[in-house]
Amino acid sequence: MIPDTPPTSFSSSDFRTAVIENHWNDPPKKSTDHPDDTSNVQDIANIISTSLTQCKSAFTTGPQKRIVDDTTRRIEALLKQLENNELSDEVVRLLHNLSQALESKEYAKALTVQTKLMTTEYDKHGNWITGLKRLIDLTEKASA
């Protein structure tokens, strides 16, 4: 027989009141793919500046020096925009990926990211995007 009155309390094992923590489908607490804090922006600037310094010391004369000087001018515009937080989150994310590839000497991957920037952001940032292409090429030559 079925009792006439419903139960007045739920047991502790009742699924309707269960609290599940760390469920497989929960969003992450903090995304690691989205470098929105200042430390990641600073990391990007440091990696790009280090590559630029490496190129300056490797190419001190001739036509390569002129390319390095022009690249320096273009990259300084990028670094200033990074410092002033003037770039969109998507651009910063792509720059983060590019700088990580540059740091680990994955030049093909860095060029792929630069191409993505070129196709999506050239109207706004064409000057320093061209500088990034040159920086990648010069860094690869300097490390060879």
N, CA, C and O atoms as a MOPAC input file, in Angstrom:
PM7 MOZYME 1SCF
protein

 N      0.80500 1    -1.18100 1     0.00000 1
 C      0.00000 1     0.00000 1     0.00000 1
 C      0.85400 1     1.25300 1     0.00000 1
 O      1.99000 1     1.25600 1     0.47300 1
 N      0.28000 1     2.31600 1    -0.54200 1
 C      0.95600 1     3.60500 1    -0.60000 1
 C      0.44000 1     4.46300 1     0.54700 1
 O     -0.77100 1     4.56100 1     0.74600 1
 N      1.34700 1     5.08800 1     1.30900 1
 C      0.88400 1     5.91600 1     2.42100 1
 C      0.13700 1     7.13600 1     1.90100 1
 O      0.41500 1     7.63000 1     0.80900 1
 N     -0.82700 1     7.62100 1     2.70600 1
 C     -1.65200 1     8.76300 1     2.30800 1
 C     -0.93400 1    10.09600 1     2.45200 1
 O     -1.29600 1    11.05100 1     1.76400 1
 N      0.05700 1    10.19900 1     3.30600 1
 C      0.73600 1    11.47500 1     3.53700 1
 C      2.14200 1    11.42700 1     2.96700 1
 O      2.84900 1    10.43400 1     3.13900 1
 N      2.54800 1    12.48600 1     2.29400 1
 C      3.92100 1    12.51800 1     1.77500 1
 C      4.92000 1    12.70500 1     2.90300 1
 O      4.55300 1    13.19400 1     3.97100 1
 N      6.15500 1    12.33300 1     2.69400 1
 C      7.15700 1    12.52500 1     3.74600 1
 C      7.35800 1    14.01600 1     4.00100 1
 O      7.27700 1    14.82300 1     3.07500 1
 N      7.61800 1    14.38000 1     5.24200 1
 C      7.74600 1    15.78200 1     5.61800 1
 C      9.17000 1    16.28600 1     5.51400 1
 O      9.38400 1    17.49800 1     5.47900 1
 N     10.13200 1    15.41500 1     5.46300 1
 C     11.51700 1    15.85800 1     5.32400 1
 C     12.23600 1    14.95400 1     4.33100 1
 O     11.84500 1    13.81100 1     4.09500 1
 N     13.30500 1    15.51000 1     3.75600 1
 C     14.08400 1    14.74800 1     2.79600 1
 C     15.30100 1    14.16700 1     3.51100 1
 O     15.84200 1    14.76300 1     4.44200 1
 N     15.70400 1    13.01700 1     3.06200 1
 C     16.89700 1    12.42400 1     3.65600 1
 C     18.12600 1    13.11100 1     3.07600 1
 O     18.03500 1    13.77400 1     2.04300 1
 N     19.25800 1    12.96000 1     3.72000 1
 C     20.48300 1    13.61500 1     3.27800 1
 C     20.97700 1    13.06300 1     1.94700 1
 O     21.82000 1    13.68900 1     1.30500 1
 N     20.48800 1    11.93400 1     1.52400 1
 C     20.92000 1    11.37400 1     0.25400 1
 C     19.94200 1    11.70000 1    -0.87800 1
 O     20.05000 1    11.13000 1    -1.96300 1
 N     19.01500 1    12.58300 1    -0.64700 1
 C     18.04300 1    12.96000 1    -1.66300 1
 C     18.72200 1    13.78100 1    -2.75600 1
 O     19.32800 1    14.81100 1    -2.46100 1
 N     18.63300 1    13.35000 1    -3.99700 1
 C     19.32100 1    14.01000 1    -5.10500 1
 C     18.80500 1    15.42200 1    -5.36000 1
 O     19.53500 1    16.24000 1    -5.92100 1
 N     17.58700 1    15.73200 1    -4.97200 1
 C     17.01200 1    17.04700 1    -5.26100 1
 C     17.65400 1    18.15300 1    -4.43400 1
 O     17.56900 1    19.32200 1    -4.80900 1
 N     18.26700 1    17.82700 1    -3.36200 1
 C     18.90800 1    18.84600 1    -2.52400 1
 C     20.43100 1    18.71800 1    -2.52400 1
 O     21.12300 1    19.41900 1    -1.78700 1
 N     20.93000 1    17.83300 1    -3.34400 1
 C     22.38000 1    17.60400 1    -3.38700 1
 C     23.09400 1    18.80700 1    -4.00900 1
 O     22.59300 1    19.42500 1    -4.94900 1
 N     24.24600 1    19.12000 1    -3.47900 1
 C     25.09700 1    20.16700 1    -4.02700 1
 C     26.32200 1    19.48800 1    -4.60500 1
 O     27.07800 1    18.82300 1    -3.89600 1
 N     26.50700 1    19.66500 1    -5.90500 1
 C     27.63400 1    19.03100 1    -6.57200 1
 C     28.68900 1    20.08500 1    -6.83700 1
 O     28.42400 1    21.09300 1    -7.49200 1
 N     29.88300 1    19.85000 1    -6.32700 1
 C     30.99200 1    20.76700 1    -6.56400 1
 C     31.95700 1    20.12000 1    -7.54200 1
 O     32.11400 1    18.89900 1    -7.56000 1
 N     32.59900 1    20.94500 1    -8.35400 1
 C     33.56100 1    20.47600 1    -9.34900 1
 C     32.94600 1    19.49700 1   -10.33300 1
 O     33.53500 1    18.46200 1   -10.64600 1
 N     31.77700 1    19.82500 1   -10.80800 1
 C     31.12000 1    19.00700 1   -11.80200 1
 C     31.89600 1    19.10200 1   -13.11400 1
 O     32.49200 1    20.14300 1   -13.38900 1
 N     31.90700 1    18.06500 1   -13.91900 1
 C     32.68900 1    18.04900 1   -15.15800 1
 C     32.27400 1    19.15500 1   -16.12300 1
 O     33.07800 1    19.57500 1   -16.95500 1
 N     31.05200 1    19.62800 1   -16.03000 1
 C     30.55600 1    20.61200 1   -16.98300 1
 C     30.55000 1    22.03600 1   -16.41600 1
 O     30.05600 1    22.95100 1   -17.07400 1
 N     31.07500 1    22.23400 1   -15.24000 1
 C     31.13100 1    23.57100 1   -14.65800 1
 C     32.16700 1    24.41600 1   -15.39200 1
 O     33.21200 1    23.90000 1   -15.78900 1
 N     31.89400 1    25.70300 1   -15.57600 1
 C     32.92700 1    26.56400 1   -16.18000 1
 C     34.09500 1    26.71200 1   -15.22600 1
 O     33.91200 1    26.63100 1   -14.01100 1
 N     35.30000 1    26.93000 1   -15.75400 1
 C     36.45100 1    27.09000 1   -14.86900 1
 C     36.31700 1    28.35300 1   -14.03600 1
 O     35.69300 1    29.32800 1   -14.45400 1
 N     36.90800 1    28.31900 1   -12.86000 1
 C     36.87100 1    29.48400 1   -11.98300 1
 C     37.58400 1    30.66900 1   -12.62000 1
 O     37.10700 1    31.80200 1   -12.56100 1
 N     38.74100 1    30.38800 1   -13.23400 1
 C     39.49200 1    31.42600 1   -13.92300 1
 C     40.04800 1    30.83600 1   -15.20000 1
 O     40.71000 1    29.79900 1   -15.18400 1
 N     39.77800 1    31.49000 1   -16.28100 1
 C     40.25900 1    30.99600 1   -17.55800 1
 C     41.74000 1    31.29300 1   -17.70900 1
 O     42.18300 1    32.40600 1   -17.42600 1
 N     42.50500 1    30.31100 1   -18.15100 1
 C     43.93200 1    30.53600 1   -18.38300 1
 C     44.19300 1    30.96900 1   -19.81500 1
 O     45.29400 1    31.41900 1   -20.13300 1
 N     43.18400 1    30.83800 1   -20.69500 1
 C     43.35400 1    31.26500 1   -22.08200 1
 C     43.11000 1    32.75200 1   -22.26700 1
 O     43.38200 1    33.29900 1   -23.33600 1
 N     42.60900 1    33.39800 1   -21.25300 1
 C     42.22500 1    34.79500 1   -21.39300 1
 C     43.12500 1    35.67200 1   -20.53400 1
 O     42.83100 1    35.91000 1   -19.36200 1
 N     44.21600 1    36.15100 1   -21.10900 1
 C     45.15500 1    36.93900 1   -20.30900 1
 C     44.67200 1    38.36800 1   -20.11700 1
 O     45.06900 1    39.26900 1   -20.85500 1
 N     43.81100 1    38.57100 1   -19.11900 1
 C     43.25800 1    39.90000 1   -18.94600 1
 C     43.89500 1    40.64800 1   -17.78400 1
 O     43.50200 1    41.78200 1   -17.50900 1
 N     44.83900 1    40.07000 1   -17.11100 1
 C     45.45300 1    40.79400 1   -16.01400 1
 C     46.76000 1    41.43100 1   -16.46700 1
 O     47.31100 1    41.07000 1   -17.50700 1
 N     47.23700 1    42.36100 1   -15.69200 1
 C     48.40400 1    43.14400 1   -16.09800 1
 C     49.67600 1    42.31600 1   -16.15500 1
 O     50.58700 1    42.66000 1   -16.90800 1
 N     49.77100 1    41.23700 1   -15.38600 1
 C     50.99900 1    40.43900 1   -15.42800 1
 C     51.18500 1    39.78300 1   -16.79300 1
 O     52.30900 1    39.70200 1   -17.28600 1
 N     50.10500 1    39.31700 1   -17.40900 1
 C     50.22600 1    38.72100 1   -18.73300 1
 C     50.56900 1    39.76500 1   -19.77800 1
 O     51.34900 1    39.49000 1   -20.69000 1
 N     50.00500 1    40.95300 1   -19.66500 1
 C     50.34900 1    42.03800 1   -20.58500 1
 C     51.82400 1    42.38100 1   -20.42500 1
 O     52.51700 1    42.63600 1   -21.41000 1
 N     52.30000 1    42.38600 1   -19.19400 1
 C     53.71300 1    42.66000 1   -18.94100 1
 C     54.59100 1    41.54400 1   -19.50500 1
 O     55.67300 1    41.81700 1   -20.02500 1
 N     54.14300 1    40.29600 1   -19.40900 1
 C     54.88700 1    39.17400 1   -19.98900 1
 C     55.00600 1    39.33300 1   -21.50100 1
 O     56.07700 1    39.11400 1   -22.06800 1
 N     53.91100 1    39.71300 1   -22.15100 1
 C     53.93400 1    39.93200 1   -23.59900 1
 C     54.96500 1    41.00200 1   -23.94100 1
 O     55.79300 1    40.81400 1   -24.83200 1
 N     54.91000 1    42.11400 1   -23.23400 1
 C     55.83400 1    43.22900 1   -23.49200 1
 C     57.28100 1    42.79100 1   -23.25600 1
 O     58.16700 1    43.14500 1   -24.03400 1
 N     57.52500 1    42.03500 1   -22.20400 1
 C     58.88800 1    41.58000 1   -21.90600 1
 C     59.43300 1    40.65600 1   -22.99300 1
 O     60.58100 1    40.80400 1   -23.41200 1
 N     58.62300 1    39.71100 1   -23.44900 1
 C     59.07400 1    38.76300 1   -24.46700 1
 C     59.36000 1    39.49000 1   -25.77800 1
 O     60.38000 1    39.23700 1   -26.42000 1
 N     58.47200 1    40.38200 1   -26.17300 1
 C     58.66500 1    41.12700 1   -27.41700 1
 C     59.88700 1    42.03400 1   -27.30600 1
 O     60.67500 1    42.13000 1   -28.24600 1
 N     60.04800 1    42.69500 1   -26.16900 1
 C     61.21400 1    43.56500 1   -25.96700 1
 C     62.51700 1    42.76500 1   -25.98700 1
 O     63.51500 1    43.22000 1   -26.54600 1
 N     62.51000 1    41.59700 1   -25.38900 1
 C     63.70000 1    40.73800 1   -25.38100 1
 C     64.06800 1    40.31500 1   -26.79800 1
 O     65.24300 1    40.33300 1   -27.16600 1
 N     63.07500 1    39.93600 1   -27.59000 1
 C     63.33600 1    39.55900 1   -28.98100 1
 C     63.89500 1    40.73600 1   -29.76900 1
 O     64.80500 1    40.58000 1   -30.58400 1
 N     63.34100 1    41.91000 1   -29.51600 1
 C     63.81100 1    43.11100 1   -30.21500 1
 C     65.25400 1    43.43000 1   -29.83400 1
 O     66.05300 1    43.78900 1   -30.69800 1
 N     65.59300 1    43.30600 1   -28.57300 1
 C     66.96100 1    43.52900 1   -28.11100 1
 C     67.92000 1    42.52900 1   -28.74600 1
 O     69.02400 1    42.89000 1   -29.15300 1
 N     67.49600 1    41.27400 1   -28.82900 1
 C     68.30600 1    40.22900 1   -29.47200 1
 C     68.58400 1    40.59700 1   -30.93000 1
 O     69.70200 1    40.42800 1   -31.41600 1
 N     67.56800 1    41.09600 1   -31.61900 1
 C     67.73400 1    41.49000 1   -33.02900 1
 C     68.65900 1    42.69600 1   -33.16100 1
 O     69.48400 1    42.74700 1   -34.07300 1
 N     68.52900 1    43.66200 1   -32.26000 1
 C     69.38500 1    44.85200 1   -32.31000 1
 C     70.85200 1    44.48000 1   -32.15300 1
 O     71.71600 1    45.05200 1   -32.81700 1
 N     71.13500 1    43.52200 1   -31.27600 1
 C     72.53100 1    43.14100 1   -31.06500 1
 C     73.05800 1    42.24100 1   -32.18700 1
 O     74.26300 1    42.20200 1   -32.43400 1
 N     72.16700 1    41.52600 1   -32.86100 1
 C     72.60400 1    40.62300 1   -33.94100 1
 C     72.82700 1    41.36300 1   -35.25800 1
 O     73.69000 1    40.97700 1   -36.04700 1
 N     72.06800 1    42.40600 1   -35.49400 1
 C     72.14300 1    43.12700 1   -36.76900 1
 C     72.53500 1    44.58200 1   -36.50600 1
 O     71.67700 1    45.42600 1   -36.24900 1
 N     73.82300 1    44.86500 1   -36.57000 1
 C     74.31900 1    46.20400 1   -36.23000 1
 C     74.73900 1    47.02100 1   -37.44000 1
 O     75.03400 1    48.20900 1   -37.30900 1
 N     74.77100 1    46.40700 1   -38.61300 1
 C     75.17900 1    47.13900 1   -39.81400 1
 C     74.33900 1    46.70900 1   -41.01100 1
 O     73.63700 1    45.69800 1   -40.97500 1
 N     74.43200 1    47.50400 1   -42.06700 1
 C     73.83600 1    47.14600 1   -43.34600 1
 C     72.32800 1    47.26300 1   -43.38900 1
 O     71.71700 1    47.89900 1   -42.53100 1
 N     71.73000 1    46.64000 1   -44.39900 1
 C     70.28000 1    46.75900 1   -44.59100 1
 C     69.47200 1    46.12400 1   -43.45300 1
 O     68.36900 1    46.57800 1   -43.15300 1
 N     70.00300 1    45.10000 1   -42.83400 1
 C     69.29200 1    44.47700 1   -41.70300 1
 C     69.14600 1    45.45600 1   -40.54600 1
 O     68.13300 1    45.43800 1   -39.84600 1
 N     70.15200 1    46.31500 1   -40.33500 1
 C     70.06100 1    47.30100 1   -39.25800 1
 C     68.92700 1    48.28100 1   -39.53200 1
 O     68.20500 1    48.66700 1   -38.61200 1
 N     68.76200 1    48.68900 1   -40.79600 1
 C     67.65900 1    49.59800 1   -41.13300 1
 C     66.31200 1    48.92300 1   -40.87000 1
 O     65.37700 1    49.56000 1   -40.38500 1
 N     66.22200 1    47.64700 1   -41.18900 1
 C     64.98200 1    46.91100 1   -40.93000 1
 C     64.72700 1    46.82300 1   -39.42900 1
 O     63.59400 1    46.98700 1   -38.97600 1
 N     65.78700 1    46.56300 1   -38.65900 1
 C     65.64400 1    46.50000 1   -37.19600 1
 C     65.20100 1    47.85200 1   -36.64800 1
 O     64.34100 1    47.90900 1   -35.76900 1
 N     65.77600 1    48.93900 1   -37.15500 1
 C     65.39800 1    50.27300 1   -36.68200 1
 C     63.92700 1    50.56600 1   -36.97700 1
 O     63.21700 1    51.09300 1   -36.12100 1
 N     63.46700 1    50.22700 1   -38.18700 1
 C     62.06400 1    50.43800 1   -38.53900 1
 C     61.15200 1    49.54600 1   -37.69000 1
 O     60.09600 1    49.97500 1   -37.22600 1
 N     61.58100 1    48.30900 1   -37.50100 1
 C     60.80400 1    47.37200 1   -36.67000 1
 C     60.70800 1    47.88800 1   -35.24400 1
 O     59.65300 1    47.79200 1   -34.61700 1
 N     61.79900 1    48.43300 1   -34.72900 1
 C     61.80900 1    48.99100 1   -33.37200 1
 C     60.76700 1    50.09700 1   -33.24800 1
 O     60.01400 1    50.14200 1   -32.27500 1
 N     60.72700 1    50.98300 1   -34.22900 1
 C     59.75800 1    52.08200 1   -34.19000 1
 C     58.32600 1    51.54100 1   -34.18300 1
 O     57.47700 1    52.03600 1   -33.44300 1
 N     58.06800 1    50.54200 1   -34.99600 1
 C     56.72400 1    49.96000 1   -35.07400 1
 C     56.34900 1    49.22000 1   -33.77500 1
 O     55.22800 1    49.33900 1   -33.28200 1
 N     57.29600 1    48.46800 1   -33.24400 1
 C     57.03100 1    47.69500 1   -32.02700 1
 C     56.84800 1    48.62600 1   -30.83000 1
 O     56.06500 1    48.31600 1   -29.93200 1
 N     57.54700 1    49.75300 1   -30.79700 1
 C     57.35700 1    50.71100 1   -29.70300 1
 C     55.91800 1    51.20800 1   -29.64600 1
 O     55.38700 1    51.44600 1   -28.56100 1
 N     55.27900 1    51.36500 1   -30.81200 1
 C     53.86100 1    51.75400 1   -30.83800 1
 C     52.99800 1    50.66400 1   -30.20100 1
 O     52.06200 1    50.96100 1   -29.45900 1
 N     53.31500 1    49.41200 1   -30.49100 1
 C     52.59500 1    48.28600 1   -29.87300 1
 C     52.79200 1    48.29000 1   -28.36200 1
 O     51.82800 1    48.17000 1   -27.60600 1
 N     54.03700 1    48.42900 1   -27.92500 1
 C     54.33100 1    48.39700 1   -26.48400 1
 C     53.61700 1    49.53300 1   -25.75700 1
 O     53.16000 1    49.36200 1   -24.62700 1
 N     53.52400 1    50.68200 1   -26.40000 1
 C     52.82300 1    51.81600 1   -25.78700 1
 C     51.33500 1    51.51100 1   -25.64800 1
 O     50.73500 1    51.81800 1   -24.61800 1
 N     50.73500 1    50.91200 1   -26.66800 1
 C     49.31800 1    50.54000 1   -26.58600 1
 C     49.09200 1    49.45600 1   -25.53100 1
 O     48.08200 1    49.47700 1   -24.82800 1
 N     50.01400 1    48.52500 1   -25.42100 1
 C     49.90500 1    47.50900 1   -24.36600 1
 C     49.96200 1    48.15300 1   -22.98500 1
 O     49.15700 1    47.84700 1   -22.10600 1
 N     50.92800 1    49.04900 1   -22.81500 1
 C     51.11600 1    49.71300 1   -21.52800 1
 C     49.89200 1    50.53700 1   -21.12700 1
 O     49.53300 1    50.59500 1   -19.95100 1
 N     49.25700 1    51.16900 1   -22.10900 1
 C     48.09300 1    52.01600 1   -21.83100 1
 C     46.77400 1    51.24900 1   -21.87100 1
 O     45.69900 1    51.84200 1   -21.78100 1
 N     46.86500 1    49.93300 1   -22.00600 1
 C     45.67700 1    49.07300 1   -22.00600 1
 C     44.67900 1    49.49300 1   -23.08400 1
 O     43.47600 1    49.55900 1   -22.83100 1
 N     45.18100 1    49.77500 1   -24.28100 1
 C     44.35200 1    50.26600 1   -25.38100 1
 C     43.93500 1    49.17900 1   -26.36400 1
 O     43.29400 1    49.47500 1   -27.37200 1
 N     44.28900 1    47.92900 1   -26.08700 1
 C     44.00700 1    46.83800 1   -27.02500 1
 C     42.84800 1    45.98700 1   -26.52300 1
 O     42.65300 1    45.82600 1   -25.31800 1
 N     42.08000 1    45.44500 1   -27.46800 1
 C     40.95200 1    44.59700 1   -27.09700 1
 C     41.45200 1    43.29500 1   -26.46600 1
 O     42.61000 1    42.91200 1   -26.63100 1
 N     40.56900 1    42.63900 1   -25.75200 1
 C     40.91500 1    41.36400 1   -25.11600 1
 C     41.35700 1    40.33200 1   -26.14700 1
 O     42.27900 1    39.55700 1   -25.89500 1
 N     40.70600 1    40.32000 1   -27.30000 1
 C     41.05500 1    39.35700 1   -28.34600 1
 C     42.46000 1    39.61900 1   -28.87900 1
 O     43.22100 1    38.67800 1   -29.09900 1
 N     42.80700 1    40.87500 1   -29.08800 1
 C     44.14900 1    41.21200 1   -29.56800 1
 C     45.18800 1    40.82300 1   -28.52000 1
 O     46.24200 1    40.28800 1   -28.86100 1
 N     44.90200 1    41.08600 1   -27.26800 1
 C     45.83400 1    40.72200 1   -26.19500 1
 C     45.99500 1    39.20900 1   -26.13100 1
 O     47.10100 1    38.71000 1   -25.92500 1
 N     44.90600 1    38.48200 1   -26.30400 1
 C     44.98000 1    37.01800 1   -26.29000 1
 C     45.86300 1    36.51700 1   -27.43300 1
 O     46.69800 1    35.63400 1   -27.23900 1
 N     45.67600 1    37.08300 1   -28.61500 1
 C     46.49400 1    36.67400 1   -29.76000 1
 C     47.95700 1    37.06300 1   -29.55500 1
 O     48.85700 1    36.29600 1   -29.89600 1
 N     48.19500 1    38.23900 1   -29.00400 1
 C     49.57800 1    38.65700 1   -28.71700 1
 C     50.22300 1    37.74200 1   -27.68200 1
 O     51.41600 1    37.44900 1   -27.75900 1
 N     49.43400 1    37.29800 1   -26.72600 1
 C     49.93700 1    36.35600 1   -25.71900 1
 C     50.37300 1    35.05900 1   -26.40800 1
 O     51.45500 1    34.53900 1   -26.13600 1
 N     49.52600 1    34.54600 1   -27.29900 1
 C     49.87200 1    33.31400 1   -28.02700 1
 C     51.11400 1    33.52600 1   -28.88600 1
 O     51.99300 1    32.66500 1   -28.93700 1
 N     51.18500 1    34.67100 1   -29.55900 1
 C     52.33500 1    34.96700 1   -30.40900 1
 C     53.61200 1    35.06700 1   -29.58400 1
 O     54.64500 1    34.51900 1   -29.96900 1
 N     53.54600 1    35.75900 1   -28.45900 1
 C     54.75000 1    35.92400 1   -27.63600 1
 C     55.21100 1    34.59700 1   -27.05000 1
 O     56.41400 1    34.35800 1   -26.93400 1
 N     54.27300 1    33.73100 1   -26.67900 1
 C     54.64900 1    32.41600 1   -26.16300 1
 C     55.33400 1    31.58600 1   -27.25400 1
 O     56.30900 1    30.88400 1   -26.98600 1
 N     54.82000 1    31.67000 1   -28.47600 1
 C     55.43300 1    30.94700 1   -29.59900 1
 C     56.81900 1    31.51400 1   -29.89500 1
 O     57.75500 1    30.76400 1   -30.17100 1
 N     56.94700 1    32.82800 1   -29.83800 1
 C     58.23400 1    33.47900 1   -30.08900 1
 C     59.25900 1    33.05600 1   -29.03400 1
 O     60.41100 1    32.76300 1   -29.35400 1
 N     58.82500 1    33.03100 1   -27.78600 1
 C     59.72000 1    32.65600 1   -26.68800 1
 C     60.18600 1    31.20900 1   -26.81000 1
 O     61.33300 1    30.89600 1   -26.48700 1
 N     59.30400 1    30.32500 1   -27.27500 1
 C     59.67500 1    28.91100 1   -27.40100 1
 C     60.23200 1    28.57200 1   -28.78800 1
 O     60.37600 1    27.40000 1   -29.13700 1
 N     60.54300 1    29.60600 1   -29.57000 1
 C     61.16400 1    29.46400 1   -30.89300 1
 C     60.29700 1    28.67600 1   -31.87500 1
 O     60.80900 1    27.98800 1   -32.75800 1
 N     58.98500 1    28.78400 1   -31.71100 1
 C     58.03700 1    28.18400 1   -32.64900 1
 C     57.62700 1    29.26900 1   -33.64100 1
 O     56.53500 1    29.83000 1   -33.55400 1
 N     58.51900 1    29.54900 1   -34.57800 1
 C     58.33000 1    30.68900 1   -35.47200 1
 C     57.15600 1    30.49600 1   -36.42600 1
 O     56.47100 1    31.46500 1   -36.75200 1
 N     56.91100 1    29.28200 1   -36.87600 1
 C     55.76900 1    29.02700 1   -37.75900 1
 C     54.45700 1    29.32500 1   -37.03300 1
 O     53.53600 1    29.90000 1   -37.61300 1
 N     54.38100 1    28.93300 1   -35.77200 1
 C     53.18700 1    29.20100 1   -34.97600 1
 C     53.02900 1    30.70900 1   -34.75300 1
 O     51.91900 1    31.23700 1   -34.83000 1
 N     54.12900 1    31.39100 1   -34.48000 1
 C     54.07700 1    32.84300 1   -34.28900 1
 C     53.59300 1    33.52800 1   -35.56000 1
 O     52.80800 1    34.47400 1   -35.49200 1
 N     54.05500 1    33.05800 1   -36.72400 1
 C     53.60600 1    33.63400 1   -37.99100 1
 C     52.12500 1    33.35800 1   -38.24300 1
 O     51.42800 1    34.19700 1   -38.81300 1
 N     51.64800 1    32.20700 1   -37.82900 1
 C     50.22100 1    31.89500 1   -37.96500 1
 C     49.37700 1    32.88100 1   -37.15700 1
 O     48.35800 1    33.37400 1   -37.64200 1
 N     49.80000 1    33.16600 1   -35.93300 1
 C     49.07900 1    34.12300 1   -35.08900 1
 C     49.17400 1    35.52000 1   -35.69600 1
 O     48.19000 1    36.25900 1   -35.70300 1
 N     50.35600 1    35.88900 1   -36.20700 1
 C     50.53200 1    37.19700 1   -36.83400 1
 C     49.61700 1    37.33000 1   -38.04600 1
 O     49.05100 1    38.39800 1   -38.28100 1
 N     49.46900 1    36.26400 1   -38.81100 1
 C     48.57400 1    36.27800 1   -39.97300 1
 C     47.13200 1    36.48400 1   -39.53300 1
 O     46.37600 1    37.20400 1   -40.18400 1
 N     46.75500 1    35.85500 1   -38.43500 1
 C     45.39800 1    36.04100 1   -37.88600 1
 C     45.19400 1    37.50900 1   -37.50700 1
 O     44.14900 1    38.08900 1   -37.80400 1
 N     46.18100 1    38.10100 1   -36.85900 1
 C     46.09700 1    39.52400 1   -36.52300 1
 C     46.01400 1    40.37200 1   -37.79400 1
 O     45.25100 1    41.33600 1   -37.85800 1
 N     46.79500 1    40.00800 1   -38.79000 1
 C     46.82600 1    40.76100 1   -40.04400 1
 C     45.45200 1    40.75100 1   -40.71800 1
 O     45.00800 1    41.77300 1   -41.24100 1
 N     44.78500 1    39.60700 1   -40.70500 1
 C     43.50200 1    39.49300 1   -41.39700 1
 C     42.34500 1    40.09100 1   -40.60700 1
 O     41.32500 1    40.45400 1   -41.19300 1
 N     42.48300 1    40.20100 1   -39.29500 1
 C     41.35800 1    40.69900 1   -38.48900 1
 C     41.55800 1    42.10200 1   -37.93300 1
 O     40.57600 1    42.79400 1   -37.66700 1
 N     42.79800 1    42.54100 1   -37.74900 1
 C     43.04700 1    43.80400 1   -37.05200 1
 C     43.89100 1    44.80600 1   -37.84300 1
 O     44.30000 1    45.83000 1   -37.29600 1
 N     44.15300 1    44.52400 1   -39.11500 1
 C     45.08000 1    45.36800 1   -39.87000 1
 C     44.60600 1    46.81600 1   -39.97800 1
 O     45.41900 1    47.73700 1   -39.90400 1
 N     43.31200 1    47.02600 1   -40.15000 1
 C     42.79000 1    48.39200 1   -40.28500 1
 C     43.12700 1    49.25400 1   -39.07000 1
 O     43.41300 1    50.44300 1   -39.21000 1
 N     43.09400 1    48.66300 1   -37.89100 1
 C     43.36400 1    49.41800 1   -36.65100 1
 C     44.84100 1    49.44700 1   -36.29000 1
 O     45.34000 1    50.46000 1   -35.80200 1
 N     45.55100 1    48.33200 1   -36.52900 1
 C     46.90100 1    48.17200 1   -35.98700 1
 C     47.92000 1    47.72600 1   -37.03400 1
 O     48.91000 1    47.08000 1   -36.69300 1
 N     47.69200 1    48.06000 1   -38.28900 1
 C     48.54600 1    47.58900 1   -39.37400 1
 C     50.01700 1    47.92500 1   -39.19900 1
 O     50.88600 1    47.14300 1   -39.58500 1
 N     50.29800 1    49.08900 1   -38.61700 1
 C     51.68700 1    49.53300 1   -38.46400 1
 C     52.49300 1    48.54600 1   -37.61300 1
 O     53.54000 1    48.06500 1   -38.04400 1
 N     52.01300 1    48.25100 1   -36.42600 1
 C     52.79900 1    47.35100 1   -35.57400 1
 C     52.60900 1    45.88100 1   -35.92300 1
 O     53.45500 1    45.05900 1   -35.56900 1
 N     51.51500 1    45.52000 1   -36.61400 1
 C     51.36500 1    44.13100 1   -37.06600 1
 C     52.44600 1    43.81700 1   -38.09900 1
 O     53.00300 1    42.72000 1   -38.11000 1
 N     52.73800 1    44.78900 1   -38.96600 1
 C     53.84600 1    44.62700 1   -39.91600 1
 C     55.16600 1    44.49800 1   -39.15300 1
 O     56.02200 1    43.69400 1   -39.52100 1
 N     55.32700 1    45.28200 1   -38.09900 1
 C     56.51800 1    45.18500 1   -37.26300 1
 C     56.65700 1    43.82200 1   -36.61500 1
 O     57.76800 1    43.31000 1   -36.47900 1
 N     55.53800 1    43.22600 1   -36.21200 1
 C     55.59000 1    41.88200 1   -35.61700 1
 C     56.09100 1    40.85400 1   -36.62800 1
 O     56.88400 1    39.97600 1   -36.28500 1
 N     55.62900 1    40.96400 1   -37.87100 1
 C     56.07900 1    40.03900 1   -38.92000 1
 C     57.58700 1    40.13800 1   -39.07500 1
 O     58.28800 1    39.12800 1   -39.12500 1
 N     58.07400 1    41.36900 1   -39.15000 1
 C     59.51700 1    41.57400 1   -39.28800 1
 C     60.26400 1    41.07400 1   -38.05400 1
 O     61.33600 1    40.48100 1   -38.16900 1
 N     59.69900 1    41.31300 1   -36.88100 1
 C     60.34600 1    40.85800 1   -35.64500 1
 C     60.47700 1    39.33600 1   -35.62000 1
 O     61.51900 1    38.80600 1   -35.23200 1
 N     59.43900 1    38.64700 1   -36.02600 1
 C     59.49100 1    37.18000 1   -36.06200 1
 C     60.58800 1    36.72100 1   -37.02400 1
 O     61.39700 1    35.85600 1   -36.68700 1
 N     60.60600 1    37.30700 1   -38.22100 1
 C     61.62700 1    36.93400 1   -39.20900 1
 C     63.04000 1    37.22800 1   -38.70400 1
 O     63.93800 1    36.39400 1   -38.82500 1
 N     63.22500 1    38.41700 1   -38.13900 1
 C     64.55800 1    38.79900 1   -37.64400 1
 C     64.98700 1    37.93200 1   -36.46900 1
 O     66.15200 1    37.54900 1   -36.37300 1
 N     64.05300 1    37.62300 1   -35.57500 1
 C     64.37900 1    36.78400 1   -34.41900 1
 C     64.79700 1    35.39500 1   -34.86700 1
 O     65.73300 1    34.81100 1   -34.32000 1
 N     64.09900 1    34.87300 1   -35.86300 1
 C     64.46400 1    33.55100 1   -36.38400 1
 C     65.86500 1    33.58900 1   -37.00200 1
 O     66.66400 1    32.67900 1   -36.78000 1
 N     66.16200 1    34.62800 1   -37.76900 1
 C     67.50400 1    34.75300 1   -38.36800 1
 C     68.57500 1    34.94800 1   -37.30800 1
 O     69.66600 1    34.38900 1   -37.42200 1
 N     68.28000 1    35.73700 1   -36.27600 1
 C     69.26000 1    36.01800 1   -35.22800 1
 C     69.57500 1    34.77700 1   -34.39300 1
 O     70.68600 1    34.63900 1   -33.88300 1
 N     68.60800 1    33.88100 1   -34.25300 1
 C     68.83200 1    32.69300 1   -33.42700 1
 C     69.41100 1    31.52600 1   -34.21800 1
 O     69.73800 1    30.48600 1   -33.64600 1
 N     69.53800 1    31.69600 1   -35.52400 1
 C     70.06200 1    30.60100 1   -36.35800 1
 C     71.57300 1    30.50400 1   -36.27400 1
 O     72.17300 1    29.64000 1   -36.91300 1

